[in-house]
Amino acid sequence: QVQLVESGGGLVQAGGSLRLSCAASGNIENFDSMGWHRQAPGKEREWVASISTGEITNYLGSVKGRFTIAMDNAKKSVTLQMNSLMPEDSGVYYCVSRRSGRAYWGQGTQVTVSS
């Protein structure tokens, strides 16, 4: 069993910043990567950013330069620093970890950016 718990969501004005954290527990050995997805009301869940255990990062084009993902390999935790937030960044942000083709999801944390 793998448990992922997100924290750090909230309400912020456009241009502001938030830092999301995700802590993994349980059977957390040998993750291939961790990352974040988000889902806005009425829209499909979309990938936002990911980081491999080799610390290779990838970002959705619209967040590149504004968001930074980082992982603590030993603690199996991942953070997402979000700067210059825009209303279109609003949604529920989900942490995901992947191992051998299987994905494990957190429950999500709400991010709301007001204009």
Backbone bond lengths (Angstrom), bond angles and torsions (degrees), N, CA, C in turn:
res aa  C-N    CA-C-N  psi(-1)  N-CA   C-N-CA  omega(-1)  CA-C   N-CA-C  phi
1 Q - - - 1.461 - - 1.518 110.92 -
2 V 1.318 115.55 139.81 1.459 121.86 176.67 1.522 107.88 -124.26
3 Q 1.299 116.07 131.17 1.461 120.66 175.56 1.524 109.31 -116.89
4 L 1.314 115.53 133.86 1.458 122.17 177.16 1.516 107.98 -122.42
5 V 1.317 116.16 128.64 1.459 120.81 -178.83 1.518 109.35 -124.70
6 E 1.331 115.40 119.05 1.458 120.55 179.47 1.528 110.75 -93.12
7 S 1.317 114.92 154.11 1.462 121.11 173.99 1.517 108.90 -152.51
8 G 1.334 115.93 165.09 1.457 120.42 173.54 1.506 115.63 104.92
9 G 1.306 118.15 -3.60 1.457 119.58 178.08 1.523 111.38 -70.57
10 G 1.314 116.19 172.68 1.449 119.95 178.42 1.509 111.90 163.72
11 L 1.329 115.04 -166.10 1.461 122.94 179.86 1.522 109.14 -106.19
12 V 1.322 116.08 130.72 1.466 120.43 -179.51 1.521 108.69 -143.86
13 Q 1.312 115.81 151.99 1.458 119.70 175.99 1.519 110.46 -78.25
14 A 1.322 115.43 155.67 1.461 120.49 175.98 1.527 109.80 -54.59
15 G 1.321 115.52 136.74 1.451 121.02 -177.20 1.509 113.63 93.64
16 G 1.327 116.60 -11.57 1.444 121.36 -178.84 1.513 112.79 -84.13
17 S 1.335 114.92 -173.68 1.462 121.30 -176.10 1.524 111.04 -132.20
18 L 1.309 114.94 151.69 1.463 123.06 171.23 1.515 108.04 -142.15
19 R 1.328 114.53 153.10 1.461 120.02 176.59 1.524 108.01 -124.93
20 L 1.316 115.72 117.60 1.456 121.73 177.94 1.525 109.68 -95.63
21 S 1.327 115.14 143.52 1.456 120.66 176.64 1.515 109.41 -127.84
22 C 1.316 115.27 151.48 1.459 121.32 177.99 1.522 107.89 -140.32
23 A 1.313 115.71 122.63 1.458 121.03 179.33 1.515 109.60 -110.16
24 A 1.319 115.55 132.20 1.463 121.36 179.71 1.522 109.87 -103.31
25 S 1.310 116.30 144.54 1.464 121.25 175.47 1.523 108.95 -145.52
26 G 1.321 115.48 168.58 1.453 120.27 -177.28 1.516 110.43 93.94
27 N 1.307 116.82 -140.27 1.458 122.62 -178.63 1.528 108.98 -81.88
28 I 1.313 116.71 84.63 1.458 120.57 -169.30 1.520 113.04 -110.20
29 E 1.318 117.44 17.42 1.450 118.94 179.92 1.526 111.48 -76.19
30 N 1.331 114.61 147.34 1.470 121.17 167.93 1.523 114.82 61.77
31 F 1.324 116.38 39.59 1.456 118.30 171.59 1.530 109.02 -65.86
32 D 1.313 116.76 145.35 1.455 121.04 174.88 1.520 111.12 -87.04
33 S 1.331 115.87 -38.72 1.456 120.66 -178.84 1.522 109.76 -161.83
34 M 1.325 114.42 163.96 1.459 121.48 171.40 1.524 108.28 -133.43
35 G 1.305 116.45 159.45 1.449 117.59 -178.13 1.507 113.29 -171.74
36 W 1.311 114.11 -171.43 1.459 122.05 -178.05 1.530 110.47 -133.18
37 H 1.311 114.31 140.17 1.448 122.72 169.62 1.522 107.07 -123.64
38 R 1.317 116.59 166.22 1.468 119.98 175.64 1.522 109.70 -143.52
39 Q 1.325 113.97 156.51 1.460 119.52 178.90 1.517 109.46 -139.92
40 A 1.318 115.52 118.60 1.462 121.49 175.60 1.526 109.19 -89.64
41 P 1.331 117.84 156.45 1.467 120.33 -179.97 1.526 111.38 -55.85
42 G 1.309 115.88 130.85 1.453 120.83 177.57 1.511 115.14 77.65
43 K 1.329 116.65 4.06 1.464 120.29 -178.65 1.521 110.17 -121.36
44 E 1.319 114.95 162.19 1.454 119.66 177.53 1.528 109.71 -77.02
45 R 1.318 114.46 155.68 1.458 119.34 175.91 1.526 108.53 -66.49
46 E 1.334 116.46 135.94 1.461 120.01 179.78 1.525 110.06 -126.24
47 W 1.299 113.39 148.36 1.471 121.64 176.32 1.524 109.02 -71.18
48 V 1.330 117.01 140.32 1.456 121.87 -179.36 1.529 111.53 -114.65
49 A 1.320 116.35 -50.26 1.460 119.22 -176.61 1.520 108.62 -161.28
50 S 1.321 116.20 155.25 1.454 120.94 176.77 1.511 109.79 -148.89
51 I 1.330 114.67 157.47 1.459 121.43 178.43 1.525 107.91 -142.02
52 S 1.313 115.92 134.21 1.454 120.37 179.19 1.522 109.61 -89.53
53 T 1.324 116.00 168.59 1.463 119.40 177.26 1.526 110.79 -65.39
54 G 1.332 117.51 -18.37 1.453 121.10 172.32 1.516 112.34 -86.86
55 E 1.333 116.57 9.46 1.463 125.11 177.00 1.524 112.90 64.51
56 I 1.310 116.90 29.75 1.462 120.73 170.96 1.522 107.04 -84.82
57 T 1.329 116.27 125.85 1.459 121.03 -176.36 1.523 111.23 -110.08
58 N 1.310 115.06 150.25 1.450 122.12 174.80 1.519 108.82 -141.17
59 Y 1.327 115.60 145.72 1.465 120.89 -175.73 1.520 111.65 -134.02
60 L 1.321 114.60 147.57 1.452 120.96 168.17 1.523 107.50 -61.19
61 G 1.313 116.65 141.11 1.454 120.04 -174.57 1.519 114.40 -54.96
62 S 1.327 116.66 -39.60 1.465 120.35 -174.97 1.528 113.52 -72.37
63 V 1.332 117.60 -13.38 1.469 119.89 -179.83 1.518 112.15 -109.38
64 K 1.309 116.75 -8.20 1.459 120.48 -178.55 1.512 110.28 -59.30
65 G 1.325 115.90 132.16 1.460 120.22 -178.57 1.509 113.57 89.81
66 R 1.341 116.63 -14.96 1.465 120.48 179.03 1.529 111.69 -112.40
67 F 1.326 116.59 -34.14 1.467 121.81 -178.37 1.525 109.42 -106.70
68 T 1.336 115.76 147.37 1.455 121.41 176.34 1.521 109.03 -134.29
69 I 1.328 115.90 125.10 1.458 120.99 178.25 1.521 109.09 -102.96
70 A 1.335 115.55 141.88 1.458 120.32 178.64 1.518 108.51 -144.67
71 M 1.324 116.16 151.74 1.461 120.59 -178.19 1.524 110.00 -132.74
72 D 1.319 114.19 139.10 1.456 120.90 170.19 1.522 105.97 -98.26
73 N 1.316 115.91 104.62 1.465 120.66 -174.26 1.519 112.69 -60.46
74 A 1.331 115.76 -42.03 1.459 119.95 -176.73 1.521 111.20 -67.13
75 K 1.330 116.58 -41.14 1.457 120.97 -176.49 1.518 112.16 -89.80
76 K 1.322 115.81 -8.82 1.453 120.93 -177.11 1.533 110.28 52.23
77 S 1.300 114.68 50.70 1.458 120.60 174.13 1.518 108.03 -122.10
78 V 1.304 115.49 153.96 1.464 120.82 -179.20 1.524 108.74 -136.14
79 T 1.307 115.67 142.01 1.461 120.97 177.67 1.519 110.25 -121.54
80 L 1.306 115.03 156.93 1.460 121.45 175.12 1.522 107.34 -133.76
81 Q 1.312 116.00 106.14 1.453 121.60 175.92 1.522 107.93 -85.91
82 M 1.324 115.75 121.77 1.462 120.85 -175.34 1.526 108.69 -117.52
83 N 1.314 116.28 115.41 1.458 122.43 179.37 1.525 110.15 -114.53
84 S 1.327 115.54 164.51 1.471 121.14 178.54 1.522 111.29 48.60
85 L 1.308 115.28 47.92 1.461 119.89 -175.88 1.516 111.88 -65.42
86 M 1.308 114.53 145.96 1.461 122.45 179.93 1.523 108.92 -123.09
87 P 1.319 118.32 155.96 1.472 120.70 179.85 1.522 112.92 -53.74
88 E 1.319 116.89 -33.33 1.471 119.16 179.97 1.518 113.37 -72.39
89 D 1.328 117.55 -4.99 1.459 121.16 173.62 1.523 111.71 -83.85
90 S 1.312 117.63 -6.67 1.464 121.53 -177.89 1.524 111.33 -64.75
91 G 1.323 114.86 147.24 1.448 120.36 177.86 1.514 110.66 154.32
92 V 1.304 115.26 -177.47 1.463 120.78 173.53 1.528 107.16 -92.02
93 Y 1.310 115.43 125.58 1.461 121.56 -179.23 1.525 109.54 -99.97
94 Y 1.328 115.47 127.63 1.455 122.18 -177.43 1.527 110.36 -114.17
95 C 1.302 114.84 133.87 1.457 121.20 172.55 1.534 108.33 -84.91
96 V 1.316 116.92 142.66 1.462 121.02 178.14 1.519 108.85 -138.00
97 S 1.312 115.85 139.61 1.460 120.48 171.29 1.530 108.11 -123.37
98 R 1.318 114.89 147.02 1.458 118.97 -175.42 1.525 110.23 -127.34
99 R 1.329 114.34 140.36 1.467 120.57 179.08 1.514 108.12 -150.19
100 S 1.305 114.91 120.73 1.475 121.61 177.00 1.526 111.62 51.94
101 G 1.310 115.90 42.82 1.452 120.54 175.87 1.514 115.33 83.66
102 R 1.319 117.27 -2.37 1.461 120.09 -179.97 1.523 109.29 -104.24
103 A 1.331 115.83 141.28 1.465 121.38 -179.27 1.527 110.32 -110.85
104 Y 1.324 114.83 138.03 1.455 122.56 176.28 1.526 107.54 -117.99
105 W 1.340 117.00 133.41 1.456 121.46 -173.27 1.512 111.88 -118.48
106 G 1.326 114.70 146.35 1.445 120.76 169.78 1.526 109.95 -85.31
107 Q 1.335 115.52 179.83 1.459 120.74 -177.43 1.524 112.73 -84.17
108 G 1.308 116.97 -16.30 1.456 120.43 177.12 1.519 113.29 99.26
109 T 1.322 114.52 153.85 1.459 121.58 175.66 1.531 108.29 -136.05
110 Q 1.322 116.32 137.09 1.459 120.97 -173.69 1.523 111.15 -82.27
111 V 1.320 115.10 132.28 1.467 122.00 172.98 1.527 107.59 -120.32
112 T 1.310 116.39 124.65 1.453 120.98 178.25 1.518 108.88 -125.92
113 V 1.327 115.82 123.48 1.459 121.53 179.60 1.523 107.93 -112.73
114 S 1.312 116.12 118.18 1.468 120.00 -179.16 1.522 110.47 -92.42
115 S 1.314 114.98 147.76 1.472 119.56 -178.05 1.520 111.27 -88.68
